[in-house]
Amino acid sequence: MTWQIILQVLLFGIALSMDAFAVAITDGLTYQDINKKKAFFIAIVFGLMQALMPLIGYWIIAAIELAVGELAGKQAIKTTCEVIVWVAFTLLLFIGSKMGYEGIKGVRHPEQRKPKSFKAKEVLLYGVITSIDALAVGFSLHAGNISTDTTIWLHVSIILVCTFVISLLGVLLGNVFNRLLKGKYEIANIIGGVILIALAIWIVTSHYLGI
């Protein structure tokens, strides 16, 4: 394993963790009761999810090709990638719109404004949504004939570490912005909603434009 390959995988891991970074900023911005323990929980969840999805995708395609052949496996990759992109887009658009709506509602009706509290189940859901498109990465790794017992594990390990570090920074950065807003929960929700909607649009755009 050369240092060039390690550097390439490192850059790959950083690029893949950008979705999680955007949502981590949203979490740090909108959760009003963030502390170190919760910040680490968010980062760990995002890191594990981003690392597991490529591995799962790799194994799924390997199983399909073993069962029905390489040609059918390639077709499965194409079809599944399309589905994954639109599922991620729909979920992020829904959650972002809901978050933005709640923020706008809080602006219009200040007496109804409520601080958004940390929810572990919600973080787990965000972790799945932000990493679901990473299944396609696993498909690509298999198509590139990556060896399961070598490079695939290097990819997974680096993706995990990169996403954990970047997500942790995202949560802390979002929390800084939250403090600057000085308790304006509704503004935080609106900004968080815009970030998620923008991420949804980016996922679709980058998929079809090959960005």
MIDOSE-1310 file (N, C-alpha, C; in nm, 2 decimals, decimal comma, always signed):
residues 211
mtwq	+0,08/-0,12/+0,00/+0,00/+0,00/+0,00/+0,09/+0,12/+0,00; +0,09/+0,20/-0,11/+0,17/+0,32/-0,12/+0,11/+0,44/-0,05; +0,19/+0,54/-0,03/+0,13/+0,66/+0,04/+0,04/+0,74/-0,06; +0,06/+0,72/-0,19/-0,03/+0,78/-0,29/-0,17/+0,73/-0,27
iilq	-0,18/+0,60/-0,26/-0,31/+0,54/-0,24/-0,38/+0,58/-0,11; -0,30/+0,59/-0,01/-0,35/+0,63/+0,12/-0,40/+0,77/+0,11; -0,32/+0,86/+0,05/-0,36/+1,00/+0,03/-0,49/+1,01/-0,05; -0,50/+0,93/-0,16/-0,62/+0,93/-0,24/-0,74/+0,88/-0,16
vllf	-0,73/+0,78/-0,08/-0,84/+0,73/+0,00/-0,88/+0,84/+0,11; -0,77/+0,91/+0,16/-0,80/+1,01/+0,26/-0,88/+1,12/+0,20; -0,85/+1,17/+0,08/-0,92/+1,27/+0,02/-1,06/+1,22/-0,02; -1,07/+1,10/-0,05/-1,20/+1,04/-0,08/-1,29/+1,04/+0,04
gial	-1,23/+1,00/+0,16/-1,31/+1,00/+0,28/-1,35/+1,14/+0,32; -1,27/+1,24/+0,30/-1,31/+1,38/+0,33/-1,42/+1,42/+0,24; -1,42/+1,39/+0,12/-1,52/+1,43/+0,02/-1,65/+1,36/+0,06; -1,65/+1,24/+0,10/-1,77/+1,16/+0,13/-1,83/+1,21/+0,26
smda	-1,75/+1,27/+0,35/-1,81/+1,32/+0,48/-1,87/+1,46/+0,47; -1,87/+1,52/+0,36/-1,93/+1,66/+0,35/-2,08/+1,66/+0,38; -2,15/+1,56/+0,34/-2,29/+1,55/+0,37/-2,31/+1,55/+0,52; -2,24/+1,47/+0,59/-2,25/+1,46/+0,73/-2,21/+1,59/+0,80
fava	-2,11/+1,66/+0,74/-2,07/+1,79/+0,80/-2,18/+1,89/+0,79; -2,25/+1,89/+0,68/-2,36/+1,99/+0,67/-2,47/+1,96/+0,77; -2,51/+1,84/+0,79/-2,61/+1,80/+0,88/-2,56/+1,82/+1,03; -2,43/+1,80/+1,05/-2,38/+1,82/+1,18/-2,39/+1,96/+1,22
itdg	-2,36/+2,05/+1,13/-2,38/+2,20/+1,15/-2,52/+2,23/+1,19; -2,61/+2,16/+1,12/-2,75/+2,18/+1,15/-2,79/+2,14/+1,29; -2,74/+2,02/+1,33/-2,76/+1,97/+1,46/-2,71/+2,07/+1,57; -2,58/+2,11/+1,55/-2,52/+2,20/+1,65/-2,60/+2,34/+1,65
ltyq	-2,65/+2,37/+1,54/-2,73/+2,50/+1,53/-2,86/+2,49/+1,59; -2,93/+2,38/+1,57/-3,07/+2,38/+1,61/-3,10/+2,31/+1,75; -3,01/+2,22/+1,79/-3,03/+2,16/+1,92/-2,98/+2,26/+2,03; -3,07/+2,30/+2,12/-3,04/+2,40/+2,22/-2,97/+2,35/+2,34
dink	-2,96/+2,22/+2,35/-2,90/+2,16/+2,48/-2,78/+2,07/+2,45; -2,70/+2,11/+2,34/-2,58/+2,04/+2,30/-2,47/+2,05/+2,41; -2,41/+1,94/+2,44/-2,29/+1,94/+2,53/-2,19/+1,84/+2,46; -2,07/+1,82/+2,53/-1,97/+1,75/+2,47/-2,01/+1,60/+2,44
kkaf	-2,08/+1,54/+2,54/-2,13/+1,40/+2,52/-2,22/+1,39/+2,40; -2,31/+1,48/+2,38/-2,40/+1,47/+2,27/-2,33/+1,50/+2,14; -2,24/+1,60/+2,14/-2,16/+1,63/+2,02/-2,08/+1,50/+1,98; -2,02/+1,43/+2,07/-1,94/+1,31/+2,04/-2,04/+1,20/+1,99
fiai	-2,16/+1,19/+2,04/-2,25/+1,09/+2,00/-2,29/+1,12/+1,85; -2,32/+1,24/+1,82/-2,36/+1,28/+1,68/-2,24/+1,24/+1,59; -2,12/+1,28/+1,62/-2,00/+1,25/+1,54/-1,98/+1,10/+1,52; -2,00/+1,02/+1,63/-1,98/+0,88/+1,62/-2,08/+0,81/+1,53
vfgl	-2,21/+0,85/+1,55/-2,32/+0,80/+1,47/-2,29/+0,83/+1,32; -2,26/+0,95/+1,29/-2,24/+0,99/+1,15/-2,11/+0,91/+1,09; -2,01/+0,90/+1,17/-1,89/+0,83/+1,13/-1,92/+0,68/+1,10; -1,99/+0,62/+1,19/-2,02/+0,47/+1,17/-2,11/+0,45/+1,05
mqal	-2,21/+0,54/+1,04/-2,30/+0,52/+0,93/-2,23/+0,54/+0,79; -2,15/+0,64/+0,78/-2,08/+0,67/+0,66/-1,98/+0,56/+0,62; -1,93/+0,49/+0,72/-1,83/+0,38/+0,70/-1,90/+0,25/+0,67; -2,02/+0,23/+0,73/-2,09/+0,10/+0,71/-2,16/+0,09/+0,58
mpli	-2,21/+0,20/+0,53/-2,29/+0,20/+0,40/-2,21/+0,15/+0,28; -2,09/+0,21/+0,26/-2,01/+0,15/+0,15/-1,98/+0,01/+0,16; -1,95/-0,04/+0,28/-1,93/-0,18/+0,31/-2,05/-0,26/+0,27; -2,17/-0,22/+0,32/-2,29/-0,29/+0,29/-2,32/-0,29/+0,14
gywi	-2,29/-0,17/+0,07/-2,31/-0,17/-0,07/-2,22/-0,26/-0,15; -2,09/-0,27/-0,10/-2,00/-0,36/-0,16/-2,04/-0,51/-0,15; -2,09/-0,54/-0,03/-2,14/-0,68/-0,01/-2,27/-0,71/-0,09; -2,35/-0,61/-0,10/-2,48/-0,63/-0,18/-2,45/-0,67/-0,32
iaai	-2,37/-0,58/-0,39/-2,33/-0,61/-0,53/-2,26/-0,74/-0,55; -2,17/-0,77/-0,45/-2,10/-0,90/-0,46/-2,19/-1,01/-0,46; -2,30/-1,00/-0,37/-2,39/-1,11/-0,36/-2,48/-1,12/-0,49; -2,52/-1,00/-0,54/-2,60/-1,00/-0,66/-2,52/-1,06/-0,78
elav	-2,40/-1,02/-0,79/-2,32/-1,07/-0,91/-2,30/-1,22/-0,89; -2,28/-1,27/-0,77/-2,26/-1,41/-0,74/-2,39/-1,49/-0,78; -2,50/-1,43/-0,75/-2,63/-1,49/-0,78/-2,68/-1,49/-0,92; -2,66/-1,37/-0,99/-2,72/-1,36/-1,12/-2,62/-1,32/-1,23
gela	-2,49/-1,30/-1,19/-2,39/-1,27/-1,29/-2,35/-1,12/-1,29; -2,23/-1,09/-1,35/-2,18/-0,96/-1,35/-2,26/-0,86/-1,43; -2,32/-0,90/-1,54/-2,40/-0,80/-1,62/-2,52/-0,76/-1,55; -2,59/-0,85/-1,48/-2,71/-0,81/-1,40/-2,66/-0,73/-1,28
gkqa	-2,54/-0,75/-1,23/-2,49/-0,68/-1,12/-2,47/-0,53/-1,16; -2,42/-0,51/-1,28/-2,40/-0,37/-1,32/-2,53/-0,30/-1,34; -2,63/-0,37/-1,39/-2,76/-0,31/-1,41/-2,82/-0,27/-1,27; -2,80/-0,36/-1,18/-2,85/-0,34/-1,04/-2,79/-0,22/-0,98
iktt	-2,66/-0,20/-1,01/-2,59/-0,08/-0,96/-2,65/+0,05/-1,01; -2,68/+0,05/-1,14/-2,74/+0,17/-1,20/-2,87/+0,20/-1,15; -2,96/+0,10/-1,14/-3,09/+0,12/-1,09/-3,10/+0,16/-0,94; -3,02/+0,09/-0,86/-3,02/+0,12/-0,72/-2,96/+0,26/-0,69
cevi	-2,86/+0,30/-0,76/-2,81/+0,44/-0,74/-2,91/+0,54/-0,77; -3,00/+0,52/-0,87/-3,10/+0,61/-0,90/-3,20/+0,62/-0,78; -3,24/+0,51/-0,73/-3,33/+0,50/-0,62/-3,28/+0,57/-0,50; -3,15/+0,54/-0,47/-3,08/+0,59/-0,35/-3,08/+0,74/-0,35
vwva	-3,05/+0,80/-0,47/-3,04/+0,95/-0,48/-3,17/+1,01/-0,45; -3,28/+0,96/-0,51/-3,41/+1,02/-0,49/-3,47/+0,99/-0,35; -3,43/+0,88/-0,29/-3,48/+0,86/-0,15/-3,41/+0,96/-0,06; -3,28/+0,98/-0,07/-3,21/+1,08/+0,01/-3,26/+1,22/-0,01
ftll	-3,29/+1,25/-0,14/-3,34/+1,38/-0,17/-3,48/+1,40/-0,11; -3,57/+1,31/-0,12/-3,70/+1,32/-0,06/-3,70/+1,34/+0,09; -3,62/+1,25/+0,16/-3,61/+1,26/+0,30/-3,55/+1,39/+0,35; -3,44/+1,44/+0,29/-3,38/+1,56/+0,33/-3,47/+1,68/+0,30
lfig	-3,54/+1,68/+0,19/-3,63/+1,78/+0,15/-3,75/+1,79/+0,25; -3,80/+1,68/+0,29/-3,91/+1,67/+0,39/-3,87/+1,73/+0,52; -3,75/+1,68/+0,57/-3,71/+1,72/+0,71/-3,67/+1,87/+0,70; -3,60/+1,91/+0,60/-3,56/+2,05/+0,59/-3,68/+2,14/+0,58
skmg	-3,78/+2,10/+0,50/-3,90/+2,18/+0,49/-3,98/+2,19/+0,62; -3,98/+2,08/+0,69/-4,05/+2,08/+0,82/-3,98/+2,17/+0,92; -3,85/+2,16/+0,92/-3,77/+2,24/+1,01/-3,79/+2,39/+0,98; -3,78/+2,42/+0,85/-3,80/+2,56/+0,81/-3,94/+2,61/+0,84
yegi	-4,04/+2,53/+0,82/-4,18/+2,57/+0,85/-4,19/+2,60/+1,00; -4,13/+2,51/+1,09/-4,14/+2,53/+1,23/-4,07/+2,66/+1,27; -3,96/+2,70/+1,20/-3,89/+2,82/+1,23/-3,98/+2,94/+1,19; -4,04/+2,94/+1,07/-4,12/+3,05/+1,03/-4,25/+3,06/+1,12
kgvr	-4,30/+2,95/+1,16/-4,41/+2,95/+1,25/-4,38/+3,02/+1,38; -4,25/+2,99/+1,43/-4,21/+3,05/+1,55/-4,19/+3,20/+1,54; -4,15/+3,25/+1,42/-4,13/+3,39/+1,39/-4,27/+3,46/+1,40; -4,37/+3,40/+1,33/-4,50/+3,46/+1,33/-4,58/+3,45/+1,46
hpeq	-4,55/+3,34/+1,53/-4,62/+3,32/+1,66/-4,52/+3,30/+1,77; -4,45/+3,41/+1,82/-4,35/+3,40/+1,92/-4,39/+3,32/+2,05; -4,52/+3,33/+2,08/-4,57/+3,27/+2,20/-4,56/+3,11/+2,19; -4,55/+3,06/+2,07/-4,55/+2,92/+2,05/-4,41/+2,86/+2,03
rkpk	-4,31/+2,95/+2,03/-4,17/+2,91/+2,00/-4,12/+2,81/+2,11; -4,06/+2,70/+2,07/-4,00/+2,61/+2,17/-3,86/+2,57/+2,13; -3,77/+2,56/+2,23/-3,63/+2,52/+2,19/-3,63/+2,38/+2,15; -3,55/+2,35/+2,04/-3,54/+2,21/+1,99/-3,44/+2,14/+2,08
sfka	-3,48/+2,02/+2,13/-3,39/+1,94/+2,22/-3,33/+1,83/+2,15; -3,22/+1,78/+2,20/-3,15/+1,67/+2,14/-3,23/+1,54/+2,15; -3,23/+1,47/+2,04/-3,30/+1,34/+2,04/-3,21/+1,24/+1,97; -3,18/+1,13/+2,04/-3,09/+1,03/+1,99/-3,15/+0,96/+1,87
kevl	-3,28/+0,93/+1,87/-3,35/+0,87/+1,76/-3,34/+0,96/+1,63; -3,35/+1,09/+1,65/-3,35/+1,18/+1,54/-3,20/+1,18/+1,48; -3,10/+1,18/+1,56/-2,96/+1,18/+1,52/-2,94/+1,05/+1,44; -2,99/+0,94/+1,49/-2,97/+0,81/+1,41/-3,04/+0,82/+1,28
lygv	-3,16/+0,88/+1,27/-3,23/+0,90/+1,14/-3,14/+0,98/+1,05; -3,09/+1,09/+1,10/-3,00/+1,18/+1,02/-2,88/+1,10/+0,97; -2,83/+1,02/+1,06/-2,71/+0,94/+1,02/-2,74/+0,85/+0,90; -2,85/+0,79/+0,90/-2,89/+0,70/+0,79/-2,91/+0,78/+0,66
itsi	-2,99/+0,89/+0,68/-3,02/+0,97/+0,56/-2,90/+1,03/+0,49; -2,80/+1,08/+0,57/-2,68/+1,14/+0,51/-2,59/+1,04/+0,46; -2,60/+0,91/+0,50/-2,50/+0,81/+0,45/-2,56/+0,72/+0,35; -2,69/+0,73/+0,32/-2,76/+0,63/+0,24/-2,70/+0,63/+0,09
dala	-2,66/+0,75/+0,05/-2,60/+0,77/-0,08/-2,46/+0,70/-0,09; -2,40/+0,68/+0,03/-2,27/+0,61/+0,03/-2,28/+0,46/+0,00; -2,40/+0,41/-0,01/-2,42/+0,27/-0,06/-2,36/+0,27/-0,21; -2,38/+0,37/-0,28/-2,34/+0,38/-0,42/-2,18/+0,37/-0,42
vgfs	-2,12/+0,42/-0,32/-1,97/+0,42/-0,31/-1,93/+0,27/-0,31; -2,00/+0,20/-0,23/-1,97/+0,05/-0,22/-1,98/-0,02/-0,35; -2,08/+0,02/-0,43/-2,10/-0,03/-0,56/-1,98/+0,00/-0,65; -1,94/+0,12/-0,64/-1,82/+0,17/-0,72/-1,69/+0,09/-0,68
lhag	-1,68/+0,08/-0,55/-1,56/+0,00/-0,51/-1,55/-0,14/-0,56; -1,67/-0,20/-0,56/-1,68/-0,34/-0,61/-1,65/-0,34/-0,76; -1,71/-0,24/-0,83/-1,69/-0,24/-0,98/-1,54/-0,21/-1,01; -1,47/-0,15/-0,92/-1,33/-0,12/-0,94/-1,24/-0,24/-0,90
nist	-1,31/-0,35/-0,86/-1,23/-0,47/-0,82/-1,14/-0,45/-0,70; -1,20/-0,37/-0,60/-1,12/-0,35/-0,48/-1,12/-0,48/-0,39; -1,01/-0,51/-0,34/-1,00/-0,64/-0,26/-1,07/-0,62/-0,13; -1,15/-0,71/-0,09/-1,23/-0,70/+0,03/-1,14/-0,70/+0,15
dtti	-1,03/-0,78/+0,16/-0,95/-0,79/+0,28/-0,84/-0,68/+0,28; -0,83/-0,59/+0,19/-0,73/-0,49/+0,19/-0,78/-0,35/+0,18; -0,79/-0,30/+0,06/-0,83/-0,16/+0,03/-0,97/-0,13/+0,08; -1,06/-0,22/+0,07/-1,20/-0,19/+0,11/-1,20/-0,15/+0,26
wlhv	-1,12/-0,22/+0,34/-1,12/-0,19/+0,49/-1,04/-0,06/+0,51; -0,95/-0,03/+0,43/-0,88/+0,10/+0,44/-0,98/+0,21/+0,41; -1,05/+0,19/+0,31/-1,16/+0,29/+0,27/-1,25/+0,31/+0,39; -1,30/+0,20/+0,44/-1,40/+0,21/+0,55/-1,34/+0,28/+0,67
siil	-1,22/+0,24/+0,71/-1,16/+0,30/+0,83/-1,13/+0,45/+0,82; -1,08/+0,49/+0,70/-1,05/+0,63/+0,68/-1,18/+0,71/+0,67; -1,28/+0,66/+0,61/-1,41/+0,73/+0,60/-1,47/+0,75/+0,74; -1,46/+0,65/+0,82/-1,51/+0,66/+0,96/-1,44/+0,77/+1,04
vctf	-1,30/+0,77/+1,03/-1,23/+0,87/+1,11/-1,25/+1,01/+1,05; -1,25/+1,02/+0,92/-1,27/+1,15/+0,86/-1,41/+1,21/+0,89; -1,51/+1,12/+0,88/-1,65/+1,17/+0,91/-1,66/+1,20/+1,05; -1,60/+1,12/+1,14/-1,61/+1,15/+1,29/-1,56/+1,29/+1,32
visl	-1,43/+1,32/+1,27/-1,36/+1,44/+1,30/-1,44/+1,56/+1,24; -1,48/+1,55/+1,11/-1,54/+1,66/+1,04/-1,68/+1,68/+1,10; -1,75/+1,58/+1,14/-1,89/+1,59/+1,20/-1,88/+1,66/+1,33; -1,78/+1,62/+1,41/-1,76/+1,69/+1,54/-1,73/+1,84/+1,52
lgvl	-1,65/+1,87/+1,43/-1,62/+2,01/+1,40/-1,75/+2,08/+1,35; -1,83/+2,01/+1,27/-1,96/+2,07/+1,23/-2,05/+2,10/+1,34; -2,06/+2,01/+1,44/-2,15/+2,03/+1,55/-2,10/+2,15/+1,63; -1,97/+2,15/+1,66/-1,92/+2,26/+1,73/-1,93/+2,40/+1,66
lgnv	-1,92/+2,40/+1,53/-1,93/+2,52/+1,45/-2,08/+2,56/+1,45; -2,17/+2,47/+1,44/-2,31/+2,50/+1,45/-2,35/+2,56/+1,58; -2,29/+2,50/+1,69/-2,32/+2,55/+1,82/-2,27/+2,69/+1,84; -2,16/+2,73/+1,78/-2,11/+2,86/+1,78/-2,21/+2,96/+1,72
fnrl	-2,26/+2,92/+1,60/-2,36/+3,00/+1,54/-2,48/+3,02/+1,62; -2,52/+2,91/+1,69/-2,64/+2,91/+1,77/-2,62/+3,01/+1,88; -2,50/+3,01/+1,94/-2,48/+3,11/+2,05/-2,48/+3,25/+2,00; -2,44/+3,27/+1,88/-2,44/+3,41/+1,82/-2,58/+3,46/+1,80
lkgk	-2,68/+3,36/+1,78/-2,82/+3,39/+1,76/-2,88/+3,43/+1,89; -2,82/+3,40/+2,00/-2,87/+3,44/+2,14/-3,01/+3,40/+2,16; -3,04/+3,27/+2,15/-3,17/+3,21/+2,18/-3,28/+3,23/+2,08; -3,24/+3,27/+1,96/-3,34/+3,29/+1,86/-3,36/+3,15/+1,79
yeia	-3,44/+3,07/+1,86/-3,46/+2,93/+1,81/-3,52/+2,92/+1,67; -3,61/+3,01/+1,64/-3,68/+3,00/+1,51/-3,59/+3,03/+1,40; -3,49/+3,13/+1,42/-3,40/+3,16/+1,31/-3,30/+3,04/+1,29; -3,26/+2,98/+1,40/-3,18/+2,86/+1,39/-3,25/+2,75/+1,31
niig	-3,38/+2,73/+1,33/-3,45/+2,63/+1,26/-3,46/+2,66/+1,11; -3,48/+2,79/+1,08/-3,49/+2,83/+0,94/-3,36/+2,81/+0,87; -3,25/+2,84/+0,93/-3,12/+2,82/+0,87/-3,09/+2,67/+0,85; -3,12/+2,60/+0,96/-3,10/+2,45/+0,95/-3,19/+2,39/+0,84
gvil	-3,31/+2,43/+0,82/-3,39/+2,38/+0,72/-3,34/+2,42/+0,58; -3,29/+2,54/+0,56/-3,23/+2,58/+0,44/-3,11/+2,49/+0,40; -3,03/+2,46/+0,50/-2,91/+2,38/+0,48/-2,95/+2,24/+0,43; -3,05/+2,18/+0,50/-3,09/+2,05/+0,46/-3,15/+2,04/+0,32
iala	-3,23/+2,15/+0,29/-3,29/+2,15/+0,15/-3,18/+2,17/+0,05; -3,08/+2,26/+0,08/-2,97/+2,28/-0,01/-2,89/+2,15/-0,03; -2,88/+2,07/+0,07/-2,81/+1,94/+0,06/-2,88/+1,85/-0,02; -3,02/+1,84/-0,01/-3,10/+1,76/-0,09/-3,08/+1,79/-0,24
iwiv	-3,09/+1,92/-0,27/-3,07/+1,96/-0,41/-2,93/+1,93/-0,46; -2,83/+1,94/-0,37/-2,69/+1,91/-0,41/-2,67/+1,77/-0,45; -2,73/+1,68/-0,37/-2,72/+1,53/-0,39/-2,77/+1,50/-0,53; -2,89/+1,55/-0,57/-2,94/+1,52/-0,70/-2,86/+1,58/-0,81
tshy	-2,82/+1,71/-0,79/-2,74/+1,78/-0,89/-2,61/+1,71/-0,91; -2,54/+1,68/-0,81/-2,41/+1,62/-0,82/-2,41/+1,48/-0,88; -2,52/+1,41/-0,86/-2,54/+1,28/-0,92/-2,55/+1,29/-1,07; -2,64/+1,38/-1,12/-2,66/+1,38/-1,26/-2,56/+1,46/-1,34
lgi	-2,49/+1,55/-1,27/-2,39/+1,63/-1,34/-2,25/+1,57/-1,32; -2,24/+1,47/-1,23/-2,12/+1,40/-1,21/-2,02/+1,49/-1,14; -2,07/+1,58/-1,05/-1,98/+1,67/-0,97/-1,91/+1,59/-0,86
